[in-house]
Amino acid sequence: MTDEISNASRRALLAGSVGIAAAAAVVGAADAAPKRKPAAPMAMSSTRMEDGYVTTTDGVRIYYKDWGSGQPIVFSHGWPLSADDWDAQMMFFGQHGYRVIAHDRRGHGRSTQTDTGNDMDHYAADLAAVTGHLGLKNAIHVGHSTGGGEVVRYVARYQERVARAAIISAVPPVMVKKASNPEGTPVEAFDVYRQQTAFNRAQLYLDVPSGPFYGFNRPGVKTIPGIVQNWWRQGMMGGVKAQTDCVKAFSETDFTEDLKKITVPVLVMHSKDDQIVPYADAGPKSAALLKNGTLKTYENYPHGMPTTQADVINADLLAWLQS
């Protein structure tokens, strides 16, 4: 291992509230989650595939899963995870009468381990390939973290296919510090993530979820090993080149103009205690740029709140969809 990748650099990486996009892994352990009454099983269609692949114009195979019937909700995950990030939401909304769809971003999960095209323009085009293949109209799009950026770019370009959208702990408008975003995170912080991802991701993918991602580094918060291990599992499924490139995509892409173009209703969900994508530089700014945006603020939830606070996030999102 190179000198640059040291225990000290990992500690420095995790000590501060460095901006980084990522996604949640799994629902909390059974004893940590409130009990719910069993719901009726979701109805499955016998005339279409319930998972499969779409091949993009540049030959990339994008994996997707497609369950149930009703108005479609399409979920976009964060770095460096997969469609499995959305297990808690896929089950909840499927049981509430929605058709639920999630895909693995190029270079992540079960999709092709790409070495090119790992940028937001391709991510949005890949999502369009999935929704086009499935013939989706009047769809709801939900994105977490990096996936929130993907959703914003997609909706700005394919708005005719979209009914509503929600972005959760999402990276827009832009994360990196620059002249037009002086409150952003210095690029040097993301350089550490790039280096760690490229050459030490097996350890990084334990350090991030066991620390700031789920708030397990906060006093009195008990670490849930299964959540940490599932985050690691999803991350290690993907390609290291694509995941390294994705750091630039989520940290340096500016979504300001995309947000201004969107006219459909968008729910922006963000917590003030997000240690990964700082609240003040993300949620309120995105909501202000949207023509029809609603900001939902949480006080003490972590970046990965769709997992650790799944019951609250799911209920709030459902209430907004039904409003």
N, C-alpha and C positions, 0 to 999 in steps of 0.2 A: 504494500500500500504506500502511496506517495506521501511525502511530508505534508503536502497541502491538506490532505484529508486526515485530520487528527481529531482526537477526542476533544481538544480545546475548540476546534472550529465547529464541531457539532454542538458543543455547549453554547457557543456564541450564537449559533444559528437558532437555537431553541429558546434562548434567554429572553429575547425581546419580542415585540409584537411585529415580527417581520411579515410583510404582506406576501401571501402565497395562496394560490387557489388550489383547492382540492375538494374531494367530495367525501360524504359520509360513507361508512362501511356497512353496518348492520344495525338492526334494532337492538336495544339493550338486553342484558341478560334477563331471563324470565322473572327473577325475583326483584328486578329493578323497575319493571314496567307495570303500570296499573293494569288490572285484570279487566277484560272486556267480554261481553257476552259473545258466544260464537256466532259468526255471521253465516248466512247462506252461501254455499259455494258459488263462485262466479260461473256464468254460463259460457261455454266455449263453442265456437263455431266448428262444424265438421267440414266446412267447405274451403277453409284456408289454412295455411301453415301457421302454427303457433310459435315457431321460431325459424330462423333461416338466415340467409345472406343476400345482400344486394351488392352487385359489382358496379363501381363507379366508372366514370369515363376514363380515368387514368389507371384502371385495372385493380383498384383496391377493393377487397371484400370486407363489407361492413356487416357485422353480426347484429341481429335484432331479435327481440322477443315481443310477441303480440298476443295478448290474452283478453278474452271476454268480448263483450259487445256494448254498444251505446256510443255516446259522444267520446271521441278519442282524446286521451291525455298522453302526450309524448314527453318523456323525461330525458334530460341531458345531464350526464354525470360530470364530475370534476376530475382534476388531475390527482393522482395517476391511476384512477380507479376504473370501474366498468359499470355496465348496466345493473350489476348486482348491488350496487350502491343504493338502488331504489327499492329494495325488497319490501321495506315497511310501507312505502307509498303504493307500490304495485298491488300488494294484497289489500290495503285499506280501500283504495279507490275502485279496484275491481269488485270488491264486495259492496260498493255503493253505486253500482250500475254503470260504471264507465268502462270503456275499452282502454286498456293500459298498454303502452308501448315504450320500450327503452332499447337503446342501441349502445354498442361499444364504439367509442370514438376510434378513428384510424390510429393504429399503433398501440391501442389499449385493449385489454381483455382478450376476446376471441377474434377480433378483427386483425387484418393484415398488419404485420410489424413493419410499418413503412419507414423509409429513411428520407422521403421527400414529402412535401405537401402538408407538413405538420404546422399549420397556421390557421387562423380564424376563417379566412376565405374558404379554404378547403373543408374545414369542419362544417361550416354552414351549407356548403354544396353537398357534402356527404349526407347531412341530415335531410336536405331536399331530395336526394336520391331515395332515401328510405321512405319519406312521406309520399313521394311520387309513385314509387313501386306499390305502396299500400293503398293508393288512391284516397288519401286522407283530405277531408275538407272540414271546415268548421272545427278545427282541432284546437285544443288547449296545450300550450307548451310550457313546461316547467324546467328550469335549469338551476343547478346548484354550483356556486363557485365558478370554476372555469366554464361549466355548462351554462351558467347564466350569461356569460359573454357569447357563447355559441348561440343561445336562444335569441339574444338581442340582435345579433347580426343576421340570423335566419329570418326573424320576424320583419326586420327592416327591408329585406329583399323579397320575401315571399308572403307578404301580408294578406294576400287574397286567400291563402289557405288557412288562416289563423282566426280564431274567435277571441281568445284571450291568452295572456301569458303571465307567468309568475317567475320571479328571479329571487333566489334565496342565498344569502351570504355571498352575493355575486361580485365579480371583479369589476364590472363597469362602474363609472365611465372609463377610468384608466388608473392603473396602480402605480406605475413608475414615476419617480420625481423628475420633473422637467420644467421648463420655463412656464408652460401653461398649466402646470399642476405642481406648484411648489410644496404642497402638503403631502405629496406622494412619498413612496418608499425609495431610497437610493438604489440605483441599479446594482451597486456592489453587493447588496443583500441578496439579490437574485443570483448573482454570480456564484455565491456560496452554494445555493441550491443546485445550480447547474453542475458544479463540480461534484457535489455529493451524489447527485442523481447519476451522473455518468460513471462514477468510479466507486461508489460506496452505498448504492441504493438499498441493499439488503439491511443495513443498519439504519439508514435514514428512514426507511419505511416502517421501522419500529419506533424510532425516536419521535417522529411527527405525531402519530396517533396516540402514543402514550403520554404526550406532553400537551402542546397548545391546541391541537386540532379539536379535541373533545373536551378541553378544559380540565383534563385529569391532573394538570400541574397546579390547579387552584387548591388552596387549603380546604380540607374537609371533603373534597371530591374523591370518591373511591374509583380507582381504575377498574374497568371491566375487561379482563383479558381477552374474551372472545371477540369484542369489538376491535381491539388492537390487532389481534391475529387475523381477522377477516380483512382489515384494511391492508395489512402486509400481503395477504394472499392475493387480493385483487391487483395491488401494485406490481407484484412480481410476475403476474400473468402477462403484462404488457411488454413492449419492446423498449429497451433502454434508450435507443437513439430517438425514438418518437417522444418519449417522456422527457428527455433532456431538451429537445426542441420546444416542447410544449411550455416550458418555463418562460421562454421569450414570448410565446403567443399569449399567455394569460397575463403576463406582467407588463408588456409594452404596447399591446394593441389598444388603440384609442377608439372607444365606442360612442363618443359624443355625438357625432353626426347620425349614427344609427338610431340612437335614442330619440333624437329630434324628429326622425322620419316616422316613428311608430304612432299610429292613431288608435289602435285597439286598446282596451283596458289592460293595464299591467299592474300586478301586485308586487311590491318590493318589500321583501321580508329580511330584516337584518337585526343583529343584536349588538348592543353597545359594548359587550364583552368579547366580541369576535377578535381573537388574537392573530388571525391569519389574514383576513381582509379587513383592515381598520374601518369601523363604522363611519366615521366622519368624512372619510374620503371616498365613500362608496354609496351606501343606501340613500342617504338624503340627497346627494348630488344627482343620482340617477332618477329619483322620483321627480326632482325639479325640472329635469330636461324632458321628461315624458309629457306628451299632450294630455294623456288620460291615465296618469300614474297615481297609485295609492301606496303610501309608506306605512308599513306595519313594523313598529320598533319593539324589540325585546330588551330587557335590562341585563340579565345575567346568564344568557344562554351562550354556548360556545359556537364556533364556526360550524361544527358538525351537528347542529341542532336537529336536522331532519332524522338523525338516528337517535341521539340521546333524549330528545324531547319530541319524539315522533307523534305521540298522542296529541300534543298541543299544536304542532305544526300542521298535521293532517286535518285536525278539526278546524283550525283557522282558515286553511286553504279551501276546504270544502264549504265553509260558511260564505266565503267570498265568491266562490263559483256559483253558489245558489242564490246569491243576493241579486 
